Amino acid sequence: MASWWKIYVAALNGLRLKQERGREMALKTGAKAPTFALRDGNGKLHRLSQYKGKKVVLYFYPKDGTPGCTLEAEDFNRARKKIEAKGAVVLGVSPDNEVSHKRFSQELSLDFPLLADPDGSVSAKYGAYGERSLYGRKFNGIYRSTMIIDEDGKVAKIFENVKVKGHTKEVLKSL
């Protein structure tokens, strides 16, 4: 596909392309966070609007049960009480379905919801979904990233290219 066409399609989806990774975060700090309505592993619908008045730590991860995603979920689970003490809630988002999220949450005894975004539409609004490359193979998937949304629904902090180790400490410092 011609590069101008990719830029045009990305613009239609509300995304801009970033030079080094083929994408740019559509969101900027201070911007209104995109609304969402996603179900968790128990089928409960979660909307951004229901968290008005609280900070939201919205983290995007590629796949339930993989080593990095397991470590990240466990770290957020351990830090959950400290995060809540700062007036925030944790929500994980991946393209896995509700059944996978339920199983993953139960295996790890997670105390926060994992939200299913199987078509990647919400992740794309947050700039966390697009073309990736692994071992020379190109595919669409999640970019590991985290957004902190403030009490008024505005993006307070964006973490791109997240490295799992030490990430929850970075999030806690930013709350």
Phi, psi and omega in degrees: 000135180298147184297325179296326180292319177299317180295317179298312180297317179298320179297320177298327179273004179079019180244153172242150181275140178259137186307303190282340182237002182079018178201159173224144179300127178290334182267150173235152176303133181096345179284156175291130180289139177298141178289158175207159174217102183231150180264147176267187183294344177260005180085002180284133180277131178243128177242143177304322183300333181287349180256011178302135183096352176235155171280149179236125171264105183253107182247138183252131182222153188290314190200134175300141171083355177278157186304310181295319181290326176295314178299318181296315179297318178297319179296315178296324179295317178295326183271356187306314182295321177293322179294315179296325178297338178265014176079025183236159173241156178251133174227126176262143180228131173212168179283358178295156181277175183299321180296315178298317179297319180298313180298313180298315179298318180292317180301322184261359184052050181286141181252024176216156184283145169251126187255137182272126177230065189298332179265357177074009185294318179289317178302320179295320178300329180268003179075020185252013182219136177170197183288131177234167178224132178219121181053039177082354180264131179261141180200164175269138180189185183277139167266124180296114183206162181222141175239139169255123180253131184281180184298338180263006178084020177254150180288117181266328184204142177235127174248116176256162176048049186296133169260128187301312184297121177083000184294317182297329176295319177299317180296313180302318178298329184273349181282000000 
